[in-house]
Amino acid sequence: MNKEKIVWLKINSSSYYNILVKLNDIGITLYDNKKEKDYILIKTKYSDYKKIKKYLVSYNTTIYDETGLDKLKNILKKYQVFTIGIILSIFILFLANNIIFKIEVKSANKNIRNLILEQLKENGLKTLSLKKSHKQIEVIVNKILDNNKDTLEWLEIKYDGLIMIVNVTEKTPTKNELEYAHCDIVASTDAKISSLNIYRGVALKEINDYVLKGEVILSGDILYNEEVKNTVCASGEVYGDVWYKVSVTVPLNETYTYYTGKNRYNLNVVFNENKYKIFKSRIDKSKEEEINLYKLNDFEINLVKEKEYIEKTRELTETEAYTKGVKLAEEKVKLTLDKDEKILLKKVLKNEANDSTIYLEIFIVTKENIGKLKVVEEEIPNGVESNNESVQ
């Protein structure tokens, strides 16, 4: 036992000052003391306890309580079964909330299921492994899709208690990827061609040529001495500069959300997709952020952070409204663009302000994939010919 530990001693005596004098005479270190009706409590070192037992033999002195880690050890020892139960409960909750016990890949294709399980394993997701955070899952999903562009169309990973569920959509060839006997690549919109990659067919247009919607860019007709000798399904990538004129009206009075910095915490319980708050909210308007504390199947407990906000109105300057209008115009155009398409140029053509609004007309140029497949003749089995024309 550590002789320098600190203990509370109980001395059976009502002579409070007499005891304090005697303790001082024998060199006892006192950290604290309390006078009760029939006894005195003193806080001192364990080594001084032995000295008191030696020199003050006429008084009944016992250890009343311990302090620090020694007290904690005694409490844990006294309630050993309860303590072990609490530790086991916490451990089980940790396992239920953080360990993957089963992985279910929702696909009828055995090869796809095996592919997904292998890809998940390479990224640290397997049975009896720790769950990943939402951000980590997003990174893993994007990585798997990038590595399997020709095989996978869509992938979603979510947790349902102890089970990790993977929803997957296998990539199937689109009609544009099917083989046809005769097809052209035409312009999907008016544009100026900025890049041209020919995989099959003959180019009727060049870079920097202007094309109208529906005009043939790559032809499936193979010519020799100006005579069609063969037909193929033309394929290639055609990018062009496409232009837009966007009109935007911006109010000079803007309503915005102001967070006061006042936060409150709450708990909610979710069961069978129904959500119940444990405590009544004390904030009129708030944005809520949830942190999952426990989840098992359709039951979960979440810590809710309620961030108070109020709605305020402010008057924009013409410069601020102008900047906001240009940004809104950009966002409108970006909604129509694919991942590999972008805005190249923007220019304000008209800027008109009145008492309550500002009106802008903005010219925007984008880089877009303008090549569109036009099927001239479907591939017909058994040598049956067809002159039907269809546009995709």
C-alpha positions, 0 to 999 in steps of 0.5 A, a space after each residue: 500500500 502506498 504510504 503517502 496516500 491521503 485519507 480521512 480519519 475518524 477520531 472518537 472524541 468530542 474535545 475538538 481543540 484538545 485533539 488538534 493540539 495533540 496532533 500538532 504536538 506529534 507532528 501530524 500534517 492536517 489538510 482539512 478537518 471537520 467537527 461532528 457531534 461525537 467525533 472529529 474527522 481529519 484529512 492527513 497522510 496514511 503514514 500519519 495515521 500510523 503515528 496517531 495509532 502509536 501515540 494517541 492510543 487512548 483514542 479510537 482512530 479509524 480510516 473513515 474514507 479514502 481519496 483520489 484513485 484509492 477511493 475510486 478503486 474501492 468503489 469499483 471493487 465494492 460494486 464489481 458486478 455492477 461495474 463489469 455490467 456497465 463496461 460490458 453494456 458500453 462495449 456492446 453498444 460500441 460494437 452495435 454502433 461501430 462494427 460491421 457484422 454483415 455486408 449485403 450487396 443488393 444485386 442479382 448478378 453474382 459477379 457484381 456482388 463479388 466485385 463489390 465485396 472485393 472492392 470494399 475489402 480493398 478499402 477497409 470495409 469487411 465484416 467485423 471491421 469498424 464502420 467508416 464515417 459518411 465522408 469516408 464512405 463518399 470517398 470510397 463510393 467515388 473511388 469504386 465507381 471511378 475504377 469500374 466506369 464500364 461496369 457500375 452505373 450507381 453505388 450507395 452504401 448505408 448502415 442498418 444497425 449491424 448490417 452494411 447495405 450496398 445498393 448497386 446498379 450495373 451499367 447497361 449499354 445505352 442505345 447510343 452504345 449499341 451497334 447500328 448499320 448506319 448512323 451519323 454524329 450531328 450537332 445537338 445545338 448551334 455551336 462553334 466546334 472547339 475539339 473533334 476526336 474521330 473514332 469512326 466515320 468521316 468528318 464533314 466539319 473542322 475545328 472552329 466551324 460553326 454548326 447549326 442544330 441537326 447538322 451532320 458533323 461526322 458522317 457514316 458514309 465512306 466515300 471513294 471518288 465521291 461515291 458511297 462505298 460503305 456505311 458505318 456507325 460514326 462515333 467520336 467526341 465533338 465539343 463546341 462553344 455554346 452561347 446563352 443569353 441569361 436574364 436575371 432580376 435581383 431584389 435590392 432588399 435581401 432576406 438572410 439567415 443570421 445565427 445568434 450563436 445560441 445553441 441548445 442540445 436535445 435528444 431524439 428517438 427514431 423508430 419505424 421512420 417516426 421521430 420523437 424529441 425527448 425534450 421540448 425545444 426552447 428555441 423558436 427558429 433553429 437549424 438542427 444538426 444530428 449526431 447518431 449515438 446509437 442505432 439498431 435496425 429501425 431504432 436509433 437515438 440521436 444527439 440534436 444540436 439546435 442552432 438558433 437563427 433569426 431572419 433579417 433584411 438588408 439592403 444590397 448596394 448596386 455592386 452587391 446586387 450586380 455580383 449576386 446576379 452574375 452568380 445566379 446566371 452562372 448557376 442557372 447555366 451550370 445546372 444544364 452542364 455535365 461533369 466535363 463541361 464548363 463555362 468559358 466566358 461571361 459578359 454583362 450585356 445590359 445592367 439596369 437599376 431601379 428603386 427596388 431591383 437590378 436587371 441584368 442580361 448576361 452573355 455566357 459561353 460554355 464548352 459542351 459535348 455537342 455530338 448527338 447520334 442520329 441513326 440512319 439504318 438499324 442493324 437488321 438480322 438475317 440480311 433483311 434490309 431497311 431504309 427506315 430512318 430514326 433520330 435518337 
